[in-house]
Amino acid sequence: MRLQAPQFQALFTPGLRSVAELFEKKNYELRIAGGAVRDLLSGVTPQDIDFATTATPAEMKEMFTAAGVRLINNKGEKHGTITARLHEQNFEITTLRIDVVTDGRHAEVEFTTDWHKDAERRDLTVNSMFLGLDGTLYDFFNGYEDLKSKKIRFVGKAAERIQEDYLRILRYFRFYGRIAEKPGDHEPNTLQAIKENAKGLAGISGERIWVELKKILLGNHVNHLVQLMYELDIAQYIGLPLDGNLEEFARVTKSIQNLSPKPMTVLTSLFRGKDDVTNLDLRLKISKEEKNLGLFLVKHRQELTKAPGPEPLRPYQDFLMDSREANTNSKIFELLKYQGEEELLKEMQGWTVPSFPVSGHDLRRMGVSSGKEIGTALQQLREEWKKSGYHMDKEELLSCLKKV
């Protein structure tokens, strides 16, 4: 087939036209690779575009240098990737490769000009396609059929692909949550291969696992996929608690779906206590902000809840006004999402924290002189102000002080 979609046509910036011309002159083949092809075939504009080529890194460097093209970021060079900058745009182009030796984390590669061989070493069929710059699709493993029928399959034998890089287990889950239409539509031999190789995840760095896990937590079918992680013995190797609270997780993931939660907010519903947050951090090296959010939710999810009566938000507002910590408002937003309180969340997001109208200067003018007395009086007035729902103005508050 030949793709002519508007999303594809829109890729042809002056930069890409110049790159294409250079490769054509030298008779090197250049195609769009991987995820960008999947996105284009789904009618989505890709965020990142990776290119693959038959030219070696040395040949690309020579060609770009001769044409006066700037090369940036040489970190990817040993894996065969050259990044060229033309017309204010970066182009990441990788030489076709074969994995020679893999250890479940890294691969030693050898360059090739065989497109089929390069496709063979990719993880999932939907990520193994190439697209020529004329729109021709090169699909060696029925990736387009799988994409249309929303099936997620490994290229070739699942066990072999997983053993090349155990992180592919989590990539399988991530793309399942992104592409599959309904939960439970897995090939039994794929699940078996995942279960038999789950232990390999123990050797993968926490940072790499956390990147994938966060995407799974924000995708579709998250409840199904996390339940599956427990059934297939994956959870223990990626920092999840052995006795995760799957009932709470099912409840929260159902009510939080449309509230744009942070990944940590979703994940915390699995945790029974703060030790689970600490253990996750030890394994995955989560950020300080993520850890603090997890600890906050575990601590306050049950007792910091809406008030009965006409002012349901008051407990949250009072908590925020009393807090001395940074980011308390964003933590309260996440707590409201966790609790499934969509309407209260909107109200709270629209609420501006009022400023206390009385200062020490006002009290001095009234004749209160000692610092200790001023501190006590201000605290009493704050309590009165709080009781009024933060409505009392300066005069009303100072008249309270006169009565005292």
Secondary structure as UniProt FT lines:
FT   HELIX           6..9
FT   TURN            10..11
FT   HELIX           14..25
FT   TURN            26..27
FT   STRAND          30..33
FT   HELIX           35..41
FT   TURN            42..43
FT   STRAND          50..53
FT   HELIX           57..66
FT   TURN            67..68
FT   STRAND          70..72
FT   HELIX           74..79
FT   STRAND          81..86
FT   TURN            87..88
FT   STRAND          89..95
FT   STRAND          97..102
FT   STRAND          107..111
FT   HELIX           115..120
FT   HELIX           125..127
FT   STRAND          130..132
FT   TURN            133..134
FT   STRAND          136..138
FT   HELIX           143..148
FT   TURN            149..150
FT   HELIX           158..164
FT   TURN            166..167
FT   HELIX           168..179
FT   TURN            183..184
FT   HELIX           188..197
FT   HELIX           198..203
FT   HELIX           206..217
FT   TURN            220..221
FT   HELIX           222..231
FT   TURN            232..233
FT   HELIX           235..237
FT   TURN            238..239
FT   TURN            242..243
FT   HELIX           246..256
FT   TURN            257..258
FT   HELIX           263..268
FT   TURN            269..270
FT   HELIX           274..284
FT   HELIX           288..300
FT   TURN            301..303
FT   TURN            312..313
FT   HELIX           314..322
FT   TURN            326..327
FT   HELIX           328..338
FT   TURN            339..340
FT   HELIX           342..349
FT   HELIX           360..365
FT   TURN            366..367
FT   HELIX           371..387
FT   TURN            388..389
FT   HELIX           394..403
//
